[in-house]
Amino acid sequence: MTDADQPLLPRRYEPTAHIPESLETESARVAFLTAVCAAIASKARILLKTKHLYAADGRAVKEMLKVARVIYKCVPETRAE
């Protein structure tokens, strides 16, 4: 996995965070989600529930919205006029 392939949000919050490259096994996917959540928690102080993210259902969307809301508030309002 290259830098361009790594998730955008963790790289924005913590460029030096070690994100596992392999997602082939269940334990590797859990390690990946744990590393991503730790990177976001360390810089943005947003606690994400890895169990909900791993389930990839409606609760996962709610967890991702925690990060998306913060980013949305930080982006300056632009108007197409």
C-alpha angles and dihedrals in degrees: 000000000000128000089261090056095052118099113279099222098054091047090052093051099038117011092181096051115123108236114186113245102208120078097168100108133045092245090051091052090049090050089049093052092044091052092047092049092047091051092051093044093051096053107022097030090227114142113214124191107233092197091061093045092050091051089061095208136113092301089056089056090053090052093050090048089064089066096036092055092054092049092046091054091051096052111089115244111258125192125202103224 
